[in-house]
Structure formats: C-alpha cells, structure tokens
C-alpha cells in the first residue's frame, strides 16, 4: 500500500494527460449554445414567446 501512495503522482500525471476528443468538445459547447438559444426563444420573460400569444396569432390569421 505504501508503494502505491509513493507513486500516486506518476499515476495521476499518466491518467490526466490525455486531451478530450474534439467531438466531445463540439458536443459540449453546442449544447451550451443550444440551451442559451432555447432559453432566450421560449422563456416569456426573456424572449417574449408564450403559448397564448401563439394561439392568438393563429386565431387572427
């Protein structure tokens, strides 16, 4: 057990030096951007969209 604790720095350096694949980064940032867009477009206090407003527009057409 003591040998494992002595080599913990080497183990951590070995396991954490890998970079995240580009596809995962694109997915991560894409979801953040999509979430911000979704909140802006479909939150009444931010974007002004509401189901009642949509209904009234469709009725007047």
mmCIF file of the N, C-alpha and C atoms, coordinates in Angstrom:
data_MODEL
# 
_entry.id   MODEL 
# 
loop_
_atom_site.group_PDB 
_atom_site.id 
_atom_site.type_symbol 
_atom_site.label_atom_id 
_atom_site.label_alt_id 
_atom_site.label_comp_id 
_atom_site.label_asym_id 
_atom_site.label_entity_id 
_atom_site.label_seq_id 
_atom_site.pdbx_PDB_ins_code 
_atom_site.Cartn_x 
_atom_site.Cartn_y 
_atom_site.Cartn_z 
_atom_site.occupancy 
_atom_site.B_iso_or_equiv 
_atom_site.pdbx_formal_charge 
_atom_site.auth_seq_id 
_atom_site.auth_comp_id 
_atom_site.auth_asym_id 
_atom_site.auth_atom_id 
_atom_site.pdbx_PDB_model_num 
ATOM 1   N N  . UNK A 1 1  ? 0.821   -1.191 0.000   1.00 0.00 ? 1  UNK A N  1 
ATOM 2   C CA . UNK A 1 1  ? 0.000   0.000  0.000   1.00 0.00 ? 1  UNK A CA 1 
ATOM 3   C C  . UNK A 1 1  ? 0.866   1.256  0.000   1.00 0.00 ? 1  UNK A C  1 
ATOM 4   N N  . UNK A 1 2  ? 1.954   1.240  0.730   1.00 0.00 ? 2  UNK A N  1 
ATOM 5   C CA . UNK A 1 2  ? 2.831   2.403  0.807   1.00 0.00 ? 2  UNK A CA 1 
ATOM 6   C C  . UNK A 1 2  ? 3.461   2.694  -0.548  1.00 0.00 ? 2  UNK A C  1 
ATOM 7   N N  . UNK A 1 3  ? 3.750   1.640  -1.315  1.00 0.00 ? 3  UNK A N  1 
ATOM 8   C CA . UNK A 1 3  ? 4.348   1.831  -2.640  1.00 0.00 ? 3  UNK A CA 1 
ATOM 9   C C  . UNK A 1 3  ? 3.363   2.540  -3.576  1.00 0.00 ? 3  UNK A C  1 
ATOM 10  N N  . UNK A 1 4  ? 2.100   2.210  -3.436  1.00 0.00 ? 4  UNK A N  1 
ATOM 11  C CA . UNK A 1 4  ? 1.092   2.855  -4.273  1.00 0.00 ? 4  UNK A CA 1 
ATOM 12  C C  . UNK A 1 4  ? 0.978   4.340  -3.944  1.00 0.00 ? 4  UNK A C  1 
ATOM 13  N N  . UNK A 1 5  ? 1.067   4.695  -2.681  1.00 0.00 ? 5  UNK A N  1 
ATOM 14  C CA . UNK A 1 5  ? 0.979   6.096  -2.288  1.00 0.00 ? 5  UNK A CA 1 
ATOM 15  C C  . UNK A 1 5  ? 2.192   6.892  -2.741  1.00 0.00 ? 5  UNK A C  1 
ATOM 16  N N  . UNK A 1 6  ? 3.338   6.234  -2.802  1.00 0.00 ? 6  UNK A N  1 
ATOM 17  C CA . UNK A 1 6  ? 4.548   6.924  -3.270  1.00 0.00 ? 6  UNK A CA 1 
ATOM 18  C C  . UNK A 1 6  ? 4.463   7.220  -4.767  1.00 0.00 ? 6  UNK A C  1 
ATOM 19  N N  . UNK A 1 7  ? 3.797   6.381  -5.502  1.00 0.00 ? 7  UNK A N  1 
ATOM 20  C CA . UNK A 1 7  ? 3.721   6.540  -6.957  1.00 0.00 ? 7  UNK A CA 1 
ATOM 21  C C  . UNK A 1 7  ? 2.431   7.225  -7.407  1.00 0.00 ? 7  UNK A C  1 
ATOM 22  N N  . UNK A 1 8  ? 1.714   7.834  -6.496  1.00 0.00 ? 8  UNK A N  1 
ATOM 23  C CA . UNK A 1 8  ? 0.429   8.442  -6.853  1.00 0.00 ? 8  UNK A CA 1 
ATOM 24  C C  . UNK A 1 8  ? 0.606   9.620  -7.819  1.00 0.00 ? 8  UNK A C  1 
ATOM 25  N N  . UNK A 1 9  ? 1.683   10.372 -7.681  1.00 0.00 ? 9  UNK A N  1 
ATOM 26  C CA . UNK A 1 9  ? 1.921   11.494 -8.596  1.00 0.00 ? 9  UNK A CA 1 
ATOM 27  C C  . UNK A 1 9  ? 2.143   11.001 -10.018 1.00 0.00 ? 9  UNK A C  1 
ATOM 28  N N  . UNK A 1 10 ? 2.892   9.942  -10.171 1.00 0.00 ? 10 UNK A N  1 
ATOM 29  C CA . UNK A 1 10 ? 3.119   9.384  -11.502 1.00 0.00 ? 10 UNK A CA 1 
ATOM 30  C C  . UNK A 1 10 ? 1.810   8.851  -12.083 1.00 0.00 ? 10 UNK A C  1 
ATOM 31  N N  . UNK A 1 11 ? 1.012   8.205  -11.245 1.00 0.00 ? 11 UNK A N  1 
ATOM 32  C CA . UNK A 1 11 ? -0.267  7.658  -11.703 1.00 0.00 ? 11 UNK A CA 1 
ATOM 33  C C  . UNK A 1 11 ? -1.202  8.771  -12.151 1.00 0.00 ? 11 UNK A C  1 
ATOM 34  N N  . UNK A 1 12 ? -1.324  9.828  -11.360 1.00 0.00 ? 12 UNK A N  1 
ATOM 35  C CA . UNK A 1 12 ? -2.213  10.933 -11.717 1.00 0.00 ? 12 UNK A CA 1 
ATOM 36  C C  . UNK A 1 12 ? -1.742  11.640 -12.974 1.00 0.00 ? 12 UNK A C  1 
ATOM 37  N N  . UNK A 1 13 ? -0.447  11.835 -13.103 1.00 0.00 ? 13 UNK A N  1 
ATOM 38  C CA . UNK A 1 13 ? 0.079   12.502 -14.296 1.00 0.00 ? 13 UNK A CA 1 
ATOM 39  C C  . UNK A 1 13 ? -0.178  11.648 -15.532 1.00 0.00 ? 13 UNK A C  1 
ATOM 40  N N  . UNK A 1 14 ? -0.051  10.356 -15.385 1.00 0.00 ? 14 UNK A N  1 
ATOM 41  C CA . UNK A 1 14 ? -0.252  9.454  -16.510 1.00 0.00 ? 14 UNK A CA 1 
ATOM 42  C C  . UNK A 1 14 ? -1.730  9.422  -16.928 1.00 0.00 ? 14 UNK A C  1 
ATOM 43  N N  . UNK A 1 15 ? -2.641  9.437  -15.994 1.00 0.00 ? 15 UNK A N  1 
ATOM 44  C CA . UNK A 1 15 ? -4.055  9.304  -16.293 1.00 0.00 ? 15 UNK A CA 1 
ATOM 45  C C  . UNK A 1 15 ? -4.708  10.607 -16.746 1.00 0.00 ? 15 UNK A C  1 
ATOM 46  N N  . UNK A 1 16 ? -4.165  11.737 -16.404 1.00 0.00 ? 16 UNK A N  1 
ATOM 47  C CA . UNK A 1 16 ? -4.821  13.008 -16.721 1.00 0.00 ? 16 UNK A CA 1 
ATOM 48  C C  . UNK A 1 16 ? -4.154  13.793 -17.845 1.00 0.00 ? 16 UNK A C  1 
ATOM 49  N N  . UNK A 1 17 ? -3.183  13.239 -18.509 1.00 0.00 ? 17 UNK A N  1 
ATOM 50  C CA . UNK A 1 17 ? -2.522  13.996 -19.564 1.00 0.00 ? 17 UNK A CA 1 
ATOM 51  C C  . UNK A 1 17 ? -3.238  13.900 -20.900 1.00 0.00 ? 17 UNK A C  1 
ATOM 52  N N  . UNK A 1 18 ? -4.234  13.053 -21.022 1.00 0.00 ? 18 UNK A N  1 
ATOM 53  C CA . UNK A 1 18 ? -4.970  12.902 -22.281 1.00 0.00 ? 18 UNK A CA 1 
ATOM 54  C C  . UNK A 1 18 ? -5.910  14.086 -22.487 1.00 0.00 ? 18 UNK A C  1 
ATOM 55  N N  . UNK A 1 19 ? -6.012  14.502 -23.747 1.00 0.00 ? 19 UNK A N  1 
ATOM 56  C CA . UNK A 1 19 ? -6.920  15.596 -24.093 1.00 0.00 ? 19 UNK A CA 1 
ATOM 57  C C  . UNK A 1 19 ? -8.281  15.031 -24.462 1.00 0.00 ? 19 UNK A C  1 
ATOM 58  N N  . UNK A 1 20 ? -9.299  15.845 -24.288 1.00 0.00 ? 20 UNK A N  1 
ATOM 59  C CA . UNK A 1 20 ? -10.655 15.452 -24.626 1.00 0.00 ? 20 UNK A CA 1 
ATOM 60  C C  . UNK A 1 20 ? -10.812 15.434 -26.146 1.00 0.00 ? 20 UNK A C  1 
ATOM 61  N N  . UNK A 1 21 ? -11.467 14.417 -26.722 1.00 0.00 ? 21 UNK A N  1 
ATOM 62  C CA . UNK A 1 21 ? -11.658 14.374 -28.173 1.00 0.00 ? 21 UNK A CA 1 
ATOM 63  C C  . UNK A 1 21 ? -12.441 15.591 -28.663 1.00 0.00 ? 21 UNK A C  1 
ATOM 64  N N  . UNK A 1 22 ? -12.155 16.026 -29.875 1.00 0.00 ? 22 UNK A N  1 
ATOM 65  C CA . UNK A 1 22 ? -12.760 17.229 -30.438 1.00 0.00 ? 22 UNK A CA 1 
ATOM 66  C C  . UNK A 1 22 ? -14.272 17.072 -30.573 1.00 0.00 ? 22 UNK A C  1 
ATOM 67  N N  . UNK A 1 23 ? -14.740 15.868 -30.847 1.00 0.00 ? 23 UNK A N  1 
ATOM 68  C CA . UNK A 1 23 ? -16.179 15.640 -30.959 1.00 0.00 ? 23 UNK A CA 1 
ATOM 69  C C  . UNK A 1 23 ? -16.903 15.916 -29.655 1.00 0.00 ? 23 UNK A C  1 
ATOM 70  N N  . UNK A 1 24 ? -16.309 15.531 -28.535 1.00 0.00 ? 24 UNK A N  1 
ATOM 71  C CA . UNK A 1 24 ? -16.908 15.790 -27.226 1.00 0.00 ? 24 UNK A CA 1 
ATOM 72  C C  . UNK A 1 24 ? -16.917 17.281 -26.923 1.00 0.00 ? 24 UNK A C  1 
ATOM 73  N N  . UNK A 1 25 ? -15.867 17.986 -27.311 1.00 0.00 ? 25 UNK A N  1 
ATOM 74  C CA . UNK A 1 25 ? -15.832 19.438 -27.090 1.00 0.00 ? 25 UNK A CA 1 
ATOM 75  C C  . UNK A 1 25 ? -16.904 20.147 -27.912 1.00 0.00 ? 25 UNK A C  1 
ATOM 76  N N  . UNK A 1 26 ? -17.064 19.720 -29.158 1.00 0.00 ? 26 UNK A N  1 
ATOM 77  C CA . UNK A 1 26 ? -18.092 20.312 -30.017 1.00 0.00 ? 26 UNK A CA 1 
ATOM 78  C C  . UNK A 1 26 ? -19.474 20.045 -29.437 1.00 0.00 ? 26 UNK A C  1 
ATOM 79  N N  . UNK A 1 27 ? -19.705 18.814 -28.981 1.00 0.00 ? 27 UNK A N  1 
ATOM 80  C CA . UNK A 1 27 ? -20.990 18.474 -28.367 1.00 0.00 ? 27 UNK A CA 1 
ATOM 81  C C  . UNK A 1 27 ? -21.235 19.312 -27.114 1.00 0.00 ? 27 UNK A C  1 
ATOM 82  N N  . UNK A 1 28 ? -20.230 19.442 -26.266 1.00 0.00 ? 28 UNK A N  1 
ATOM 83  C CA . UNK A 1 28 ? -20.353 20.198 -25.026 1.00 0.00 ? 28 UNK A CA 1 
ATOM 84  C C  . UNK A 1 28 ? -20.717 21.653 -25.292 1.00 0.00 ? 28 UNK A C  1 
ATOM 85  N N  . UNK A 1 29 ? -19.949 22.331 -26.137 1.00 0.00 ? 29 UNK A N  1 
ATOM 86  C CA . UNK A 1 29 ? -20.209 23.744 -26.412 1.00 0.00 ? 29 UNK A CA 1 
ATOM 87  C C  . UNK A 1 29 ? -21.480 23.925 -27.229 1.00 0.00 ? 29 UNK A C  1 
ATOM 88  N N  . UNK A 1 30 ? -21.776 22.984 -28.123 1.00 0.00 ? 30 UNK A N  1 
ATOM 89  C CA . UNK A 1 30 ? -23.016 23.058 -28.888 1.00 0.00 ? 30 UNK A CA 1 
ATOM 90  C C  . UNK A 1 30 ? -24.241 22.980 -27.996 1.00 0.00 ? 30 UNK A C  1 
ATOM 91  N N  . UNK A 1 31 ? -24.205 22.111 -26.983 1.00 0.00 ? 31 UNK A N  1 
ATOM 92  C CA . UNK A 1 31 ? -25.334 22.005 -26.059 1.00 0.00 ? 31 UNK A CA 1 
ATOM 93  C C  . UNK A 1 31 ? -25.487 23.266 -25.212 1.00 0.00 ? 31 UNK A C  1 
ATOM 94  N N  . UNK A 1 32 ? -24.385 23.870 -24.833 1.00 0.00 ? 32 UNK A N  1 
ATOM 95  C CA . UNK A 1 32 ? -24.464 25.119 -24.070 1.00 0.00 ? 32 UNK A CA 1 
ATOM 96  C C  . UNK A 1 32 ? -25.073 26.225 -24.928 1.00 0.00 ? 32 UNK A C  1 
ATOM 97  N N  . UNK A 1 33 ? -24.636 26.336 -26.162 1.00 0.00 ? 33 UNK A N  1 
ATOM 98  C CA . UNK A 1 33 ? -25.171 27.363 -27.067 1.00 0.00 ? 33 UNK A CA 1 
ATOM 99  C C  . UNK A 1 33 ? -26.638 27.098 -27.363 1.00 0.00 ? 33 UNK A C  1 
ATOM 100 N N  . UNK A 1 34 ? -26.995 25.834 -27.626 1.00 0.00 ? 34 UNK A N  1 
ATOM 101 C CA . UNK A 1 34 ? -28.392 25.486 -27.881 1.00 0.00 ? 34 UNK A CA 1 
ATOM 102 C C  . UNK A 1 34 ? -29.260 25.787 -26.657 1.00 0.00 ? 34 UNK A C  1 
ATOM 103 N N  . UNK A 1 35 ? -28.766 25.488 -25.476 1.00 0.00 ? 35 UNK A N  1 
ATOM 104 C CA . UNK A 1 35 ? -29.526 25.756 -24.259 1.00 0.00 ? 35 UNK A CA 1 
ATOM 105 C C  . UNK A 1 35 ? -29.779 27.236 -24.063 1.00 0.00 ? 35 UNK A C  1 
ATOM 106 N N  . UNK A 1 36 ? -28.762 28.060 -24.322 1.00 0.00 ? 36 UNK A N  1 
ATOM 107 C CA . UNK A 1 36 ? -28.937 29.508 -24.190 1.00 0.00 ? 36 UNK A CA 1 
ATOM 108 C C  . UNK A 1 36 ? -29.938 30.019 -25.220 1.00 0.00 ? 36 UNK A C  1 
ATOM 109 N N  . UNK A 1 37 ? -29.848 29.528 -26.445 1.00 0.00 ? 37 UNK A N  1 
ATOM 110 C CA . UNK A 1 37 ? -30.786 29.917 -27.500 1.00 0.00 ? 37 UNK A CA 1 
ATOM 111 C C  . UNK A 1 37 ? -32.209 29.498 -27.127 1.00 0.00 ? 37 UNK A C  1 
ATOM 112 N N  . UNK A 1 38 ? -32.361 28.276 -26.647 1.00 0.00 ? 38 UNK A N  1 
ATOM 113 C CA . UNK A 1 38 ? -33.678 27.765 -26.274 1.00 0.00 ? 38 UNK A CA 1 
ATOM 114 C C  . UNK A 1 38 ? -34.282 28.594 -25.147 1.00 0.00 ? 38 UNK A C  1 
ATOM 115 N N  . UNK A 1 39 ? -33.491 28.905 -24.141 1.00 0.00 ? 39 UNK A N  1 
ATOM 116 C CA . UNK A 1 39 ? -33.993 29.723 -23.039 1.00 0.00 ? 39 UNK A CA 1 
ATOM 117 C C  . UNK A 1 39 ? -34.427 31.098 -23.526 1.00 0.00 ? 39 UNK A C  1 
ATOM 118 N N  . UNK A 1 40 ? -33.645 31.689 -24.413 1.00 0.00 ? 40 UNK A N  1 
ATOM 119 C CA . UNK A 1 40 ? -33.995 33.018 -24.924 1.00 0.00 ? 40 UNK A CA 1 
ATOM 120 C C  . UNK A 1 40 ? -35.272 32.977 -25.751 1.00 0.00 ? 40 UNK A C  1 
ATOM 121 N N  . UNK A 1 41 ? -35.396 31.972 -26.615 1.00 0.00 ? 41 UNK A N  1 
ATOM 122 C CA . UNK A 1 41 ? -36.535 31.934 -27.532 1.00 0.00 ? 41 UNK A CA 1 
ATOM 123 C C  . UNK A 1 41 ? -37.844 31.535 -26.861 1.00 0.00 ? 41 UNK A C  1 
ATOM 124 N N  . UNK A 1 42 ? -37.801 30.650 -25.878 1.00 0.00 ? 42 UNK A N  1 
ATOM 125 C CA . UNK A 1 42 ? -39.032 30.084 -25.364 1.00 0.00 ? 42 UNK A CA 1 
ATOM 126 C C  . UNK A 1 42 ? -39.313 30.388 -23.903 1.00 0.00 ? 42 UNK A C  1 
ATOM 127 N N  . UNK A 1 43 ? -38.656 31.376 -23.348 1.00 0.00 ? 43 UNK A N  1 
ATOM 128 C CA . UNK A 1 43 ? -38.964 31.820 -21.997 1.00 0.00 ? 43 UNK A CA 1 
ATOM 129 C C  . UNK A 1 43 ? -39.669 33.165 -22.112 1.00 0.00 ? 43 UNK A C  1 
ATOM 130 N N  . UNK A 1 44 ? -40.883 33.272 -21.595 1.00 0.00 ? 44 UNK A N  1 
ATOM 131 C CA . UNK A 1 44 ? -41.645 34.521 -21.753 1.00 0.00 ? 44 UNK A CA 1 
ATOM 132 C C  . UNK A 1 44 ? -40.919 35.749 -21.210 1.00 0.00 ? 44 UNK A C  1 
ATOM 133 N N  . UNK A 1 45 ? -40.203 35.606 -20.126 1.00 0.00 ? 45 UNK A N  1 
ATOM 134 C CA . UNK A 1 45 ? -39.543 36.778 -19.555 1.00 0.00 ? 45 UNK A CA 1 
ATOM 135 C C  . UNK A 1 45 ? -38.306 37.196 -20.351 1.00 0.00 ? 45 UNK A C  1 
ATOM 136 N N  . UNK A 1 46 ? -37.710 36.285 -21.090 1.00 0.00 ? 46 UNK A N  1 
ATOM 137 C CA . UNK A 1 46 ? -36.508 36.639 -21.854 1.00 0.00 ? 46 UNK A CA 1 
ATOM 138 C C  . UNK A 1 46 ? -36.819 36.979 -23.306 1.00 0.00 ? 46 UNK A C  1 
ATOM 139 N N  . UNK A 1 47 ? -37.526 36.096 -23.986 1.00 0.00 ? 47 UNK A N  1 
ATOM 140 C CA . UNK A 1 47 ? -37.743 36.280 -25.408 1.00 0.00 ? 47 UNK A CA 1 
ATOM 141 C C  . UNK A 1 47 ? -39.123 36.771 -25.781 1.00 0.00 ? 47 UNK A C  1 
ATOM 142 N N  . UNK A 1 48 ? -40.060 36.717 -24.864 1.00 0.00 ? 48 UNK A N  1 
ATOM 143 C CA . UNK A 1 48 ? -41.402 37.192 -25.149 1.00 0.00 ? 48 UNK A CA 1 
ATOM 144 C C  . UNK A 1 48 ? -42.323 36.149 -25.741 1.00 0.00 ? 48 UNK A C  1 
ATOM 145 N N  . UNK A 1 49 ? -41.884 34.933 -25.943 1.00 0.00 ? 49 UNK A N  1 
ATOM 146 C CA . UNK A 1 49 ? -42.732 33.895 -26.505 1.00 0.00 ? 49 UNK A CA 1 
ATOM 147 C C  . UNK A 1 49 ? -43.661 33.343 -25.436 1.00 0.00 ? 49 UNK A C  1 
ATOM 148 N N  . UNK A 1 50 ? -44.907 33.108 -25.810 1.00 0.00 ? 50 UNK A N  1 
ATOM 149 C CA . UNK A 1 50 ? -45.834 32.421 -24.911 1.00 0.00 ? 50 UNK A CA 1 
ATOM 150 C C  . UNK A 1 50 ? -46.815 31.634 -25.767 1.00 0.00 ? 50 UNK A C  1 
ATOM 151 N N  . UNK A 1 51 ? -47.360 30.605 -25.190 1.00 0.00 ? 51 UNK A N  1 
ATOM 152 C CA . UNK A 1 51 ? -48.303 29.761 -25.903 1.00 0.00 ? 51 UNK A CA 1 
ATOM 153 C C  . UNK A 1 51 ? -49.580 30.530 -26.214 1.00 0.00 ? 51 UNK A C  1 
ATOM 154 N N  . UNK A 1 52 ? -49.995 31.355 -25.307 1.00 0.00 ? 52 UNK A N  1 
ATOM 155 C CA . UNK A 1 52 ? -51.205 32.145 -25.524 1.00 0.00 ? 52 UNK A CA 1 
ATOM 156 C C  . UNK A 1 52 ? -51.008 33.119 -26.685 1.00 0.00 ? 52 UNK A C  1 
ATOM 157 N N  . UNK A 1 53 ? -49.853 33.727 -26.775 1.00 0.00 ? 53 UNK A N  1 
ATOM 158 C CA . UNK A 1 53 ? -49.550 34.655 -27.857 1.00 0.00 ? 53 UNK A CA 1 
ATOM 159 C C  . UNK A 1 53 ? -49.561 33.931 -29.204 1.00 0.00 ? 53 UNK A C  1 
ATOM 160 N N  . UNK A 1 54 ? -48.987 32.741 -29.254 1.00 0.00 ? 54 UNK A N  1 
ATOM 161 C CA . UNK A 1 54 ? -49.001 31.935 -30.472 1.00 0.00 ? 54 UNK A CA 1 
ATOM 162 C C  . UNK A 1 54 ? -50.429 31.597 -30.881 1.00 0.00 ? 54 UNK A C  1 
ATOM 163 N N  . UNK A 1 55 ? -51.238 31.239 -29.895 1.00 0.00 ? 55 UNK A N  1 
ATOM 164 C CA . UNK A 1 55 ? -52.621 30.890 -30.169 1.00 0.00 ? 55 UNK A CA 1 
ATOM 165 C C  . UNK A 1 55 ? -53.389 32.091 -30.734 1.00 0.00 ? 55 UNK A C  1 
ATOM 166 N N  . UNK A 1 56 ? -53.216 33.245 -30.131 1.00 0.00 ? 56 UNK A N  1 
ATOM 167 C CA . UNK A 1 56 ? -53.910 34.440 -30.604 1.00 0.00 ? 56 UNK A CA 1 
ATOM 168 C C  . UNK A 1 56 ? -53.502 34.803 -32.026 1.00 0.00 ? 56 UNK A C  1 
ATOM 169 N N  . UNK A 1 57 ? -52.228 34.630 -32.342 1.00 0.00 ? 57 UNK A N  1 
ATOM 170 C CA . UNK A 1 57 ? -51.759 34.903 -33.704 1.00 0.00 ? 57 UNK A CA 1 
ATOM 171 C C  . UNK A 1 57 ? -52.357 33.938 -34.701 1.00 0.00 ? 57 UNK A C  1 
ATOM 172 N N  . UNK A 1 58 ? -52.487 32.669 -34.305 1.00 0.00 ? 58 UNK A N  1 
ATOM 173 C CA . UNK A 1 58 ? -53.040 31.684 -35.236 1.00 0.00 ? 58 UNK A CA 1 
ATOM 174 C C  . UNK A 1 58 ? -54.548 31.897 -35.419 1.00 0.00 ? 58 UNK A C  1 
ATOM 175 N N  . UNK A 1 59 ? -55.226 32.362 -34.407 1.00 0.00 ? 59 UNK A N  1 
ATOM 176 C CA . UNK A 1 59 ? -56.666 32.608 -34.498 1.00 0.00 ? 59 UNK A CA 1 
ATOM 177 C C  . UNK A 1 59 ? -56.926 33.813 -35.399 1.00 0.00 ? 59 UNK A C  1 
ATOM 178 N N  . UNK A 1 60 ? -56.127 34.856 -35.310 1.00 0.00 ? 60 UNK A N  1 
ATOM 179 C CA . UNK A 1 60 ? -56.344 36.055 -36.116 1.00 0.00 ? 60 UNK A CA 1 
ATOM 180 C C  . UNK A 1 60 ? -56.031 35.812 -37.585 1.00 0.00 ? 60 UNK A C  1 
ATOM 181 N N  . UNK A 1 61 ? -55.271 34.796 -37.917 1.00 0.00 ? 61 UNK A N  1 
ATOM 182 C CA . UNK A 1 61 ? -54.967 34.505 -39.338 1.00 0.00 ? 61 UNK A CA 1 
ATOM 183 C C  . UNK A 1 61 ? -56.101 33.845 -39.961 1.00 0.00 ? 61 UNK A C  1 
# 
